[in-house]
Amino acid sequence: MSDTDDRVTVETGVFAAARQFLALERDVLVLSLAMFAFSLGYQGTNQYMAAYLYALGAGPVVVGLFGSLGNLISAVYPYPGGVVSDRIGSRRALTLFGLLSAVGFGLWAVAGAIPPLVTPALALGPVAVPSLTMPVLLFVGLFLVQCWKSFGLGATFAVVRQASAPGELAAGFAAPETLRRLAFLLGPLLVAAALSVFEFERGFRVVLAGAAAFALVGTLVQHLLYDASADSLGDSFAGVGTVLADLRSLPSELPPLLAADTLVRFANGMVYVFFVVYVEAALAGPVAIPVVGSLSPAAFFGVLLAVEMAVAVVSMLPASRLADRAGLKSAVGLGFLVYALFPALLVFAPTDGLAVAGTRIPPAGLFVLLFAFSGLRFAGLPAHKALIAGPTERDAAGRTTGSYYLVRNTLTIPSALVGGLLYARSPTVAFGAATAVGLVGVLIFARYGERFSSPA
């Protein structure tokens, strides 16, 4: 192997992703920097919302309803977002959505801190509502926080599809995606740091205030630096008929992928919001961390999320390079399988630790291993996006992607509510059912998913 080959082999992971990222055109670079800021705030808060709701007096059904509403917003926001963008221009639209997201984080921060409008708490069967003020602020905040996150998904796919070199489509998605995951890694660590200083409710409000600040910074960056003078995105949307036509004309590789992806994501949506609640309950006490000291279960959950993202960041680009050369189906299937297995592995992990080869792994160590395993699901994400965008025409990637995600996200809307109803019975039922649904999706993809390589 030549020295050049050695350098190509070594140049994987974060540094290669950074090199590709910095080589992107200015507009993509600016939007990616804004995405980093918003992702830092969103990921640092989103996976803790169930614990925050619990701390404010809600139960699993309310948490599930909150998650399903988030799914609904993710499904429908891109289209009204496109309409607004057409009316006022993408630069102004991105600024507006960024400011609304910052306001949403602020509403989350003050929820529960102001006098309730209804006292005492409401209890309707399994649905516990602590006051009228808290759910109103949290649910309105959810509509606002999602504004920036849910805008422009199809545009992102179209830009990467057009900018990627032949035979490097998965790697093209991996570069910005890997750096975005760095924000996902840092966000939970910042939450863990805050929760190690303050008790949970106060500490999480500090985190939410920080998320609002990050959103404002991201908005300022994109408003000052983003050049939308040549932007024609959003001009071609012609209503629901266009979406239906795009769905009917999906490339043959996509329907099996869409069916499997929907089942796997439905399974994940059933339990995703409950991971923090389950881990806190399973640990039930402080966790000793070498060098760092003792952490509360909530703060330790931030460490687990960071471990998960660290594995994702390290594995994503090498896996995408391999997928570009060996075919995308195996990488996508591996990611689906990890998605499906993780809930059952988590809920059936012994809460008193595990003995392996004469060595006892404590519960906290076992959770670290499980979340590291969960990080492997992201290794297949660039290949998954490449499998969506690759079979499409270069000038149709945005429309095809938008239609694909509209269907998937719409069908997965009730997943969190279904999971909440099952979790109210028992975590084992909810997590076990999620794995069963996910495995059906894996089997469908293994049987009917088509092998596809990045176009040369």
N, C-alpha and C positions, 0 to 999 in steps of 0.2 A: 504494500500500500504506500502511495506517495505521501510526501509531507502535506500536500494540498488536501489529500483525502483525510489525513489525520486531523487537519484543522477543521474540515467540514464535520467530521465525527464529533470533535470536541465542542464545536460551536452549536450547542443545543441548549434548551432551557431558557432561563430568564434573559441572558445576555443576547442570545440570538433574537429573541422576541423584541428586546429593546432596540437592536440594530434595525430590524425590519420596521418597527414602529416609527422610529425617527426618520426613516426613509420615505414615509408616506407623504402625500401631498398635503399642503398646509391646512386645507379645510378639514380633511380627515383627522389630521393631527390635533387640531384645535378641538374638534368635537370629541375626540378620544380623551383628551385632557379633561374636558368637562365631564365626560362619562366617568372618569376616574374619581373626580370629586363627588359626584352624585352617588356613585357606587359605594364610596367610602362611608357616606352617611347612611345610605339605605341598607347596606349589608350589616352595618354596625347596629342597626335597630330592628330590622325586619324579623330576624329569627328569635328575638327576645319579646316580641309583642304578645305572645301567648302568656309568658310569665308576667308581663306588665298588666295584662287584662286580669289574670288571676290575682295579682297583688291588689288590684282595684276592686275585686269582689266578683268578677265574672266567672262563669263555669265553662265546661268543655263545649257545650252547644253554642254559646255566644262566641267562643274562640273559633269554632268551625264556621259559623256564619260570617265572622270577620274575614276569615281566609277565603271563603267562597266569594265574598264581595270583592276582594282583591283580584280573584281570578276573573270575575265579570269585568272589572275595570280594565284589566290587561287585554281582554278580548275585544272590547268595544272602543277603547280610547284611540287607537291609531286612525280610525276613519274620521271622527270629528276633529282630531288633531290635524289631519290633512286638509279638512275644509277650512279651519282657522288659518293654516299656513297659506292656503290659496288666497285668502282674503287680505292678510296683513303682511305676507312675506315670511320666509322661513326664519330669517334672523330675528325679527320681532316675535315670531311665534315661539322660538326656542327661549328667548328671554322671558316672555310671559309665562311659559310653562315652568321655567326654572324658578321664577319668583313664587308661583303658586305652590311648587313643591316645598320651598323654604317655609312658607306660611303653614303648610300642612305639618311639617315637623314641629313648628312652634305650637300648633294646636295639640299635638300629641303630648308635648312637654307640660302643658298646663292642665291637661285632662286629669280630673281627680283632685286638683290642687285648689279649685274654687268651690264655693258652697253648692251643694246639690240642689237641683230643682224639684226633686222628688225624694221624700224621706218618709218611712224607711225604704230599704231596698225592695225591689220588686222580685217576686219569685213565682214564675209560671211553670209548674212542673219541673223539668230538668233545667229550664232556662232561668239563670240568675242574672238580674240586672241591678247593679248596686245603686244607681241613681240615673236620672235622665240626663244630667249634664255630661257625665263621663262618656256614655255611648255616643251621644250626639257629637261631641268634640272628636272622639276617636274615629268615628265613621266618616264625618266630614273631612277630617284630616287625611283619611285614607284616600278619598277622592282627589285631594290636592297633591299629596305626596307622589302619587302615581303619574302625575301629569307629564313630567319630563321622562321618566323611565319608560313609559309606554308609547312614546312618540318616535316615529322614524325607523321602525324595525326594518321595513322593506327597503328603505333608502340605504341603510347600512349594508344590507346584503348586496344591493345593486352596486354600490361603490366598490366593495371588496371583490365582487365577481368581475367587474370590469378592470380592476387594477391588478389582479393576480396574473403572474406569469404562467404560461402553459405548463401543465403538469405540477403546479404548486398551489392548487386551490385550497387544500386543507391547511397548508402552512400559511397561506395568506390570511385565513381566518384566525389562525393560532396566534399571530403576533399581537394584534390589538386585544384579542380575548385573554391572552396570558397576562398582559398588563392590567386589564380590568380585574382579573382574579387577584392581582396583588392588592387592589383595594379591598377585595373581599377578605383577604388575609389580614390586612392591617386593621380593618374596622372592628372585628371581634376582639382583637388584642387591646384596642383602645377602650372598648366596653369593659373588658376584664380588668384593665387598670383602674377605671373609674369605680367599678364595683368592689375592688379591693380596698378602696379608700372610704366609700360611702355605703350606707345600707342600700338595699336594692332599689326601692322606689325613688329615693332622692338621687342616687347615683345614675339611674336610668334617665331621669329628667335632665341631668347634666349632659348625658350622652345625646339626648334628643336636641338639646340646645346647640350642641356641637354640630350635629347633623344639619341643622338649619343654617349654621355658619358656613359649612362646607358647600351647601347648596347655593348660598349667595355668592361664594367665591367662584364656583363653577359657572354660575350665570354671568358673572362679571367677565370671566375669561372668554366665554363664547360670544358675548355681546361686543366686546372690544376687538376681538381678533378674527372672528368668523367672517369670511367674505362670501356673501350669497349673491353677488352680482350676476353670476352665470347660472344660478340655481333655477331649474325648471321643475323640481320635484313637486308632485301634487297636482300638476296641471292636467293629468290624464285621467283622473278618477271620474267615472261616469255613472256611479251608482251600483246598486246590488247586482244588476244584470252583468256588469263587468266582472264582478267577483265570481258569479256562477259560471260565466264563460271561461274564466281562468281555471276554475276547478274542473270543468269538463275537459279542458285541454291539458291537464297535468301530464307530464311525462310518465311513461309506464313504470319507472322506478319508484315514483312517489306514493301511490295509493297504499301499497303494503307498508311502507315506512310510516305513513301517516296513521294507519290503523294501529300499528305496534306502538308508535310514539305516544299516541293518545292514551292507550291503556297504561303504559309505563308512567306517564306523567299524572294520570288520574290516581294511580297507586301512590305515587310520591306525594301528591297533593292531599291525600287522605291523612297523612301523618306528619308532614313537614312542619306544620306549625306547633306540633306537640313534642318535638324532640327536646326542647329546653325544659318543658314541664316534666317529662319522663326522666331525664337525666338528673334534675334536681331532686326528684322523689327517690330515685334509685340510690343516689349517693347519700342523701339525708344528713350530711354533716360536712365540716371543712375538709379540704383535700390538701395534703402536704405536698408541695412542689419543691424539689431541690433548688437551692439558691434563692428562689423567689420567696419561699415560705408557705404559709397556709392561706388557701383561697376558699371562698364560699363556693358552693356548688354552682351558683349563677355565674360567678367570675370564671370558674374552671370551664364552664361551657364555652366561654369565649376562647379559651385555649384550645378546646377541641375543634372549634370551627377554624381556628388558625392552622391547626395540624391538617385538617381536611383540605384547606386551600393551598397549603404548602405542597402537599402531594400533587394537587391539581396543577399548580404552576410548574413544578419540576417535570411532570410527566406529559403535559399537554403538547408541547412542541415536538419532542422526540416521537411521541405516538402519532402525531399528524404527519411527520416526515415518513414514517414507516407506512402509514395508511396510503399516502400518495403513491408509494411504490408498490405496495402489496395488495391494494384494493381497500375500499372503505368499509365494506360490510362487516368484517371481523371487528374493526375498531368500534363501530357503532353498536354492534351486538354485545361487545364486552361492556360498554357503558350502560346499556339497557339492563344487562344481567346484574351489575353492581347496584343500580337503582332498585331492582326488584328484591334482591336478597337482603339489603341493609336493614329494612324495618324488622324483619324476623330475627336477624342476627342480634340486633340491639335489644329487642324485648326479651329474647330467650337467653341472653348473656347472664351468667350467674352473678347475682348482686353481692355475693360474698367472695368473689374472685375465682380464679381458675388455676388448678395445678397442672403444670406442663413440665414433663421430664424432671420431676423432683423440685421444680421451682414454682412458687406460688405467685401468680400475677394478681395484684390487688384490683378491686373494681375500677379504680381510676385508670390504671394502666391498661385494663381491658378496653375501656372506652376510648383511650387514645388509639389503640390498635384498630378498633372498629371504625373510628372516624378517619383514620389514615386509609383504610380500605375504601371508605365512602368517597374519598378524594379521587379514586381511580375512575369514577363515573365521568369526571370531567375530561379525562384523557381522550375519550371518544367524541367530545363535543365539537371540535373543529371538523372532524370527519363527518359528523352528523350534519353540520351546516353545509359542508361541501357536497354531501349527498343530496341535499335539498336544492342547492343552487347549481350544481354541476350539470345536470341533464337539461337545464333550461337554456333558452337562447340568451346571449349576453345582454341584450337590451330588454329582456323580460324577467330578469331575476327578481326585481323588486315586486312586481305584481304577483308572480308565482309564490314568492315567499310570504307576502301579505295574506294571500288566500289560504295558504297552507296553515299559517299560524292562527288565522281567524277561526278555521274549523277546529284545530286542536285546542285552542284556548277556550272556545265556546263549549265544547264537549266536556272539558275538565272543570267548568265553573262549579258544579255542586260537589266536587271531590272533598273539599275541606269540611263542608257541612255533614256529608256522609261520614267522614272520619270522626267528626265531633260527636255525632250520635252513637257511633260504635265505641269511642273512647269513654263516653259516659257510662257504658256498660263495663268495659275494662280495657286497659292498654293492650293486653294480649290479643283480644278480639280485633281491635282496630289495626294493630301492626301486622298480625297474621293475615288478616283479610287483604291488607295492602300488598303484601308479598305475593299472595295468590293471584291477585289481579295483575300485578307486574309480570309474573312468570307467564301468564297467558300472552301478554304482549311480546315477551321474548321469544316464545315458541312461534308466534305468528311471523315475526321477523325472520327467524331462522328458517322457517319453511317457505315463506313467500317473498321475502326480501331479495331484491336483485343485486348481484355483485356489480359494482361500478368503480371505475378508476378515474382519477382526475384527468380531464381532457389534456392530451398532449398537443 
